[in-house]
Amino acid sequence: MTDVEWTPIYVNGYQGADIVTLIGNGATLKNLDAPLFKGGFAGGSGIVIKDLTITESKVVSTNEQGSGAFIECVDSMETITLDNCHFTNSTLSGSRTGGLVGWTSGYSNENDGPVKTYVTIKNCSVVGVKINATGSAAAINGHAGASDWTYTTIENCTVKDCTINSTDDGDWHTGVVVGTANVGEVTINNITESGNTLTQTGKEAPTTGFKRNYYGRFVGGSTGKLIIDGCAIANTQASLLTALDDKEVATVYLGEGKYVPSLYPGDIPTRESLTIIGAGADKTQFAYTGTNYAGQFSLSGFDSITIRDCEVLKRENVKEWGMIVFGSSNNANGVYTFDNCTFNGVGTTGIYINENVSGATYNILNCTFNGDFGSEGAISIQNNANVDHIVKVLGCTFNEVTSNKIYVHYAYDGWTLNTDLTDGIVWANK
């Protein structure tokens, strides 16, 4: 395509265009100076591209909405598929810029829509590409899901030796896979990446979070969902509630800030297991709530619950006693864990356990308890008759705790306390 000024293809569904399919059969395009497709508009239309490589090109986009070597913008189109498409040894510049696809959106207005837009990018690669964007920037998709009716799946893709830069003056917008994950659903699986450089003028890249370099920012509002290798990303209270409302989500990674979820059955769908992981006890605060006034950390809907790497705050909008209160699990196989969490005392028990069913296991591992936990202490165990359960307190640190480290209410036989503590344990009525 030397000395050819390329005009990007526009698929206008509003004027009757259907799904346009381009089968490359392994062909390679060189010296492309503009995006292959401008994109398109309106339901019923779509773009499918398979088995095609763009290489040794200097692609420049003037589209202010979005820029991508294969597709600039997707607006209310039903089907977008890139399969076995590759962009290599090239440069790309534009607005919201992705190496393969720029900007995507469905359409959720019920009056003259809606249009659900499904974007699938699989078995693709971006290698040795320099990307410069004035907005969001990424090797695969610049801005994904500007409407809540956008469903993006990116899987089995490779990004290597790319330089990705944004000049946006807002928060961080640069990612390996997605620049901005917005109010739609974005699912990313099985990405191979190495040797990539992410920059943004005047900004420093975030350093904490699960596979944090995969995305620049997640601005999900009350509908957005970002799933990476089966794990949900939540950086606001709203995005946490959206993740918990999906019964298929078993692991949630929290960002910095305070989160107050309910795990009470009926408030969220039950599931076999749930793990919530913070960004560190110095960055993420977790405070449980629930529709039941007793405010028990309900376990009846789960075989396993783990809370990790958070500062645990006192429960909110429930009874005053206890920061975390475990009611009976009613589950002989249940395993419930707090790992590497910090409890800063506020005059009430840190963790209270009241199990009525044999077989359950409670793990309190590598946690830190600081200060005043009231008259009973940091950990209080209601030991009920004929209930054979296990409580493990291992690797924990207790700093200036004003009463007891562990307080056991009754001394019935048949249960197990496994701890490495040598002092600070009180057995009432023994």
C-alpha positions in Angstrom: 0.0 0.0 0.0 2.9 2.3 -0.6 1.9 5.8 -1.7 -1.8 5.0 -1.2 -3.8 7.3 1.0 -6.1 4.9 2.8 -9.7 5.9 3.7 -11.0 3.9 6.6 -14.1 1.8 5.9 -17.4 3.0 7.6 -20.2 0.5 8.4 -23.4 2.5 8.6 -26.1 0.3 10.1 -28.4 3.3 10.3 -28.5 3.2 6.5 -29.0 -0.6 6.4 -25.5 -2.0 6.6 -25.2 -5.5 8.1 -22.2 -7.3 9.5 -19.1 -6.8 7.4 -16.7 -9.7 7.5 -13.1 -9.5 6.4 -11.2 -12.8 6.2 -7.5 -12.1 5.8 -6.4 -15.7 5.1 -3.1 -14.9 6.7 -2.4 -11.7 4.6 -0.2 -8.9 5.8 -0.9 -5.2 5.2 2.1 -2.8 5.2 2.5 1.0 5.2 -1.1 1.7 6.3 -1.4 5.3 7.2 -4.9 5.3 8.7 -7.1 2.8 10.6 -8.5 0.0 8.6 -12.1 0.6 9.7 -13.5 3.9 10.9 -16.1 1.8 12.7 -19.8 2.1 12.4 -23.1 3.0 14.0 -26.5 1.4 14.8 -27.9 -2.0 15.7 -27.8 -4.9 13.3 -24.4 -3.8 12.0 -21.0 -5.2 13.0 -17.4 -5.9 12.0 -15.7 -9.3 11.9 -12.0 -9.5 11.1 -10.0 -12.7 11.0 -6.5 -13.9 10.2 -5.0 -10.5 9.3 -1.7 -8.7 10.2 -0.9 -5.0 10.0 2.8 -4.3 10.2 5.5 -1.7 9.4 2.8 1.1 9.4 2.5 4.6 10.7 -1.2 4.8 11.5 -2.5 8.3 12.3 -6.1 8.9 13.4 -7.8 12.2 13.5 -11.0 10.8 15.1 -11.6 12.6 18.4 -13.8 9.8 19.8 -11.3 6.9 19.4 -8.4 5.5 17.5 -7.3 1.9 16.6 -5.3 0.3 13.9 -8.1 -2.1 13.0 -11.2 -0.2 14.2 -11.4 3.4 15.4 -14.9 3.5 17.0 -17.8 1.1 17.8 -21.1 2.9 18.4 -24.2 0.8 19.0 -23.1 -2.1 16.8 -24.2 -5.6 17.8 -21.1 -7.6 16.9 -17.4 -6.8 16.8 -15.0 -9.7 16.5 -11.2 -9.7 16.0 -9.7 -13.2 15.8 -6.1 -14.0 15.0 -5.4 -10.4 14.2 -1.9 -8.9 14.7 -0.4 -5.4 14.8 3.4 -5.3 14.8 6.4 -3.1 14.4 4.4 0.1 13.8 3.3 3.4 15.3 -0.2 4.6 16.2 -1.4 8.0 17.3 -4.8 9.3 18.2 -7.3 10.2 20.9 -8.7 7.3 23.0 -6.3 4.8 21.4 -6.0 1.1 21.4 -3.6 -0.8 19.3 -6.5 -2.9 17.8 -9.7 -1.1 18.8 -10.2 2.5 20.0 -13.5 3.3 21.6 -16.5 1.1 22.1 -20.1 1.6 23.3 -23.5 -0.1 23.2 -26.7 1.9 23.5 -29.0 1.6 26.5 -31.8 4.1 25.7 -35.1 2.2 25.8 -36.9 4.8 23.7 -35.1 4.1 20.4 -32.9 1.2 21.4 -31.4 -0.5 23.2 -28.5 -2.1 21.4 -26.3 -4.6 23.2 -22.7 -4.5 21.8 -20.6 -7.6 22.1 -16.9 -7.1 21.5 -14.7 -10.2 21.2 -10.9 -9.9 20.7 -9.2 -13.3 20.9 -5.9 -14.9 19.7 -4.5 -11.5 18.7 -1.2 -9.8 19.4 0.4 -6.4 19.5 4.2 -6.5 19.3 6.8 -3.8 18.9 4.3 -1.0 18.6 4.6 2.6 19.8 1.3 4.2 20.8 0.7 7.8 21.6 -2.7 9.0 22.8 -4.3 12.2 24.0 -6.8 10.1 26.1 -6.9 6.5 27.3 -4.1 4.3 25.8 -3.6 0.6 25.6 -2.2 -2.1 23.3 -5.6 -3.8 22.7 -8.6 -1.5 23.5 -8.3 2.1 24.3 -11.7 2.9 25.9 -14.0 -0.1 26.6 -17.6 0.1 27.4 -18.8 3.7 27.3 -22.4 2.3 27.7 -23.6 -0.2 30.3 -24.8 -2.3 27.3 -21.3 -3.1 26.2 -19.8 -6.5 26.7 -16.1 -6.9 26.0 -14.1 -10.1 26.1 -10.3 -10.1 25.5 -8.7 -13.5 25.7 -5.6 -15.4 24.6 -3.8 -12.3 23.4 -0.1 -11.3 23.5 1.4 -7.8 24.1 5.1 -7.5 23.9 7.8 -4.8 23.6 5.3 -2.0 23.2 5.7 1.6 24.3 2.3 3.1 25.3 1.9 6.7 26.3 -0.9 9.1 27.1 -0.8 12.9 27.4 -4.1 13.0 29.3 -3.9 15.4 32.2 -6.4 13.5 34.4 -5.8 10.3 36.4 -3.9 7.3 35.1 -5.2 6.3 31.7 -2.6 3.8 30.4 -2.8 0.0 30.4 -1.3 -3.0 28.7 -4.7 -4.4 27.7 -7.3 -1.6 28.3 -6.8 2.1 28.8 -10.2 2.8 30.4 -12.7 0.1 31.5 -16.0 2.1 31.8 -19.6 1.3 32.7 -19.9 -1.8 30.6 -18.6 -5.3 31.3 -14.9 -6.1 30.5 -13.5 -9.6 30.8 -9.8 -10.3 30.3 -8.4 -13.8 30.3 -5.0 -15.4 29.6 -2.9 -12.5 28.5 0.8 -12.9 27.8 2.7 -9.7 28.2 6.3 -8.7 28.6 8.8 -5.9 27.8 6.1 -3.1 27.7 6.6 0.5 28.9 3.6 2.5 30.2 3.9 6.2 30.6 1.6 9.2 31.0 2.8 12.8 31.0 3.3 14.2 34.5 1.9 11.0 36.2 3.2 8.0 38.0 1.8 4.5 37.3 -0.2 2.8 40.1 1.8 0.2 42.0 -0.8 -1.7 43.9 -3.6 -4.0 42.7 -4.1 -7.3 41.0 -2.5 -7.3 37.5 -2.7 -3.5 37.8 -0.8 -2.8 34.6 -3.5 -4.5 32.6 -5.8 -1.5 32.8 -5.2 2.2 33.1 -8.4 3.1 35.1 -11.7 1.5 36.0 -14.6 3.9 36.0 -17.5 1.6 36.5 -20.2 3.6 38.1 -23.0 1.4 39.3 -22.9 -1.0 36.3 -19.3 -1.5 35.3 -17.6 -4.8 35.8 -14.0 -5.6 35.3 -13.0 -9.3 35.5 -9.3 -10.4 35.1 -8.6 -14.1 35.0 -11.8 -14.8 36.9 -11.2 -12.2 39.6 -13.4 -9.1 39.9 -11.7 -5.7 40.4 -13.5 -3.2 42.7 -12.2 0.3 43.4 -15.4 1.9 44.7 -18.3 0.8 46.9 -20.6 0.6 43.8 -18.2 -1.6 41.9 -17.9 -3.9 44.9 -21.6 -4.3 45.2 -21.9 -5.0 41.4 -19.2 -7.7 41.7 -20.9 -9.3 44.8 -24.2 -9.3 43.0 -22.8 -11.8 40.4 -22.9 -15.3 41.9 -20.1 -16.4 39.5 -17.6 -14.0 41.1 -15.6 -15.9 43.7 -12.7 -13.5 44.2 -12.7 -9.7 44.5 -9.7 -7.5 44.6 -10.3 -4.2 46.4 -8.5 -0.9 45.7 -7.6 1.7 48.2 -10.4 3.2 50.3 -13.3 2.1 52.5 -15.8 -0.6 51.6 -18.9 -1.6 53.5 -20.5 -4.7 52.0 -23.1 -7.1 53.3 -22.5 -10.8 52.8 -25.9 -11.7 54.4 -27.9 -14.3 52.4 -30.6 -12.4 50.6 -28.5 -9.3 50.3 -26.2 -11.0 47.8 -26.5 -14.3 46.0 -24.9 -17.2 47.9 -22.0 -19.1 46.3 -19.6 -21.9 47.3 -16.7 -19.6 48.2 -15.8 -16.0 48.3 -12.5 -14.3 48.8 -12.1 -10.5 49.3 -8.5 -9.2 49.0 -7.5 -5.6 49.9 -4.6 -3.6 48.7 -3.0 -3.8 52.1 -4.1 -3.1 55.7 -2.7 0.4 55.4 -4.7 1.1 52.2 -8.0 -0.8 52.3 -10.7 -0.6 55.0 -13.4 -3.2 55.3 -16.5 -2.7 57.5 -19.2 -5.4 57.4 -22.9 -4.5 57.5 -26.1 -6.4 56.9 -29.9 -6.2 56.8 -30.2 -8.2 60.0 -29.8 -5.9 63.0 -27.6 -8.4 64.9 -25.1 -7.8 62.2 -23.7 -11.3 62.1 -21.1 -12.1 59.5 -23.3 -14.7 58.0 -21.8 -17.9 56.7 -24.8 -20.0 55.9 -24.5 -19.4 52.2 -20.8 -20.3 51.8 -18.4 -23.2 52.3 -15.5 -20.8 52.4 -15.1 -17.1 53.1 -11.7 -15.3 53.2 -10.9 -11.7 54.0 -7.3 -10.7 53.4 -5.0 -7.7 53.5 -7.5 -5.1 54.9 -7.9 -3.0 58.0 -11.1 -4.3 59.6 -13.4 -1.5 61.0 -16.3 -1.9 63.4 -19.5 -3.1 61.9 -21.9 -0.4 60.7 -25.7 0.1 61.2 -26.0 -2.9 63.5 -25.6 -3.7 67.2 -22.7 -2.1 69.0 -20.9 -5.3 70.2 -18.1 -6.8 68.2 -16.2 -5.5 65.1 -16.8 -8.9 63.4 -19.4 -11.3 64.7 -19.5 -14.8 63.3 -23.0 -16.4 63.8 -23.3 -20.1 63.4 -22.4 -21.3 59.9 -24.8 -24.2 60.0 -22.2 -25.8 57.7 -20.1 -28.7 58.9 -17.6 -28.2 56.1 -17.2 -24.4 56.4 -13.8 -22.7 56.4 -13.7 -19.0 57.4 -10.6 -17.0 57.4 -9.2 -13.6 58.2 -5.6 -13.3 57.0 -3.1 -10.4 57.3 -5.8 -8.0 58.6 -5.5 -5.3 61.1 -8.0 -4.6 63.9 -7.6 -1.3 65.7 -9.6 -1.5 69.0 -12.6 0.8 69.6 -13.7 -0.6 72.9 -15.5 -3.7 71.7 -14.5 -7.3 70.8 -12.5 -7.6 67.6 -13.7 -11.1 66.5 -16.6 -12.9 68.2 -17.3 -16.6 67.2 -20.5 -18.4 68.2 -20.6 -21.7 66.3 -23.5 -24.2 66.9 -22.5 -26.8 64.3 -19.6 -29.3 64.5 -17.0 -29.4 61.8 -16.5 -25.7 60.9 -13.0 -24.2 60.9 -12.2 -20.6 61.8 -8.7 -19.3 60.8 -7.4 -16.0 62.2 -3.9 -15.8 60.6 -1.2 -13.2 60.7 -3.5 -10.6 61.9 -2.6 -7.5 64.1 -4.8 -6.4 67.0 -4.1 -2.9 68.5 -5.5 -1.2 71.6 -8.8 -1.4 73.4 -11.1 -4.4 72.7 -13.4 -4.0 75.8 -13.7 -6.3 78.7 -13.6 -9.6 76.8 -10.7 -9.0 74.4 -9.5 -9.1 70.9 -10.9 -12.6 70.1 -14.0 -13.9 72.0 -15.1 -17.6 71.5 -18.6 -18.8 72.5 -17.8 -22.5 73.2 -21.1 -24.4 73.0 -21.8 -27.9 74.3 -21.4 -30.8 72.0 -20.1 -28.6 69.2 -16.8 -29.9 67.7 -15.3 -27.1 65.7 -11.8 -25.7 65.2 -10.5 -22.2 65.9 -6.9 -21.4 64.7 -5.1 -18.3 65.9 -1.7 -18.3 64.4 1.0 -15.8 63.6 -1.0 -12.9 65.1 0.4 -9.8 66.8 -1.2 -8.1 69.8 -0.1 -4.5 70.6 -1.2 -2.9 73.9 -4.4 -4.9 74.1 -6.1 -3.7 77.2 -7.8 -7.0 78.3 -7.4 -10.5 76.8 -6.0 -11.8 73.6 -8.4 -14.7 73.5 -11.4 -15.1 75.8 -13.3 -18.4 75.9 -16.8 -18.2 77.3 -17.3 -21.8 78.4 -15.0 -24.8 78.8 -16.9 -27.6 77.1 -14.8 -30.4 75.7 -14.9 -31.6 72.1 -13.6 -28.5 70.2 -10.1 -27.4 69.3 -8.2 -24.2 69.9 -5.0 -24.2 67.8 -2.8 -21.3 68.7 0.9 -20.3 69.1 0.0 -17.9 71.9 1.6 -18.6 75.2 -0.2 -16.0 77.3 -3.3 -13.7 77.2 -5.8 -16.6 77.0 -8.7 -16.6 79.5 -10.9 -19.7 80.0 -14.1 -18.6 81.7 -15.9 -21.2 83.9 -13.0 -23.6 83.6 
